[in-house]
Amino acid sequence: MSIKIDDEAEYFLADNVKGLMQDYVSRTNVELMEWREGSSFANLREGDVRLLGLLRGQTLSLSDLARKAGITRQAVHSAMHRLSDEGMISLVAAPDDRKQKNIQVTEKGHAFRNSVAEILQAQERRLEAKLGAEEFQKLKALLVKAIS
């Protein structure tokens, strides 16, 4: 049995802000995935890459990253062990609590982040060329305002 969505809801679902942002992110992620597949980082899982991105180069605890990602500590723990095996991060005892593990991005992890930054910068330059400098800056400002 299928449920019919009314015309107003159908229009909204086709053109809502979240959906539009997801479409843009999906398109940009394709380029990142294609690059990764041809690089020494091809073994990385998409979810692990997302968590690595959420670190933003900072040292965080497993619990803090789990909260930031909105997933369980166990899921973060599994992903961090995979990233550790790949040499992207290291897990070190927290200075104030030896039972707690902190995640540190390694030199290889920073090299990955730098490569991703180059791709993201190129994507932003293309978007700015499409929108124009003024509209691009407005878009960034509005997104910052929306998420703060």
Buried (B, 14 or more C-beta within 10 A) or exposed (E): EEEEEEEEEEEEEEEEEEEEEEEEEEEBBEBBEEBBEEEEBEEBEEBBBEBBBBBEEEBBBBEBBBEBBEBEBEBBBEBBEBBBEBEBBBBEEEEEEEEBBBBBBBEBBEBBBEBBEEBBEEBEEEBBEEEEEEEBEEEEEEEEEEEE
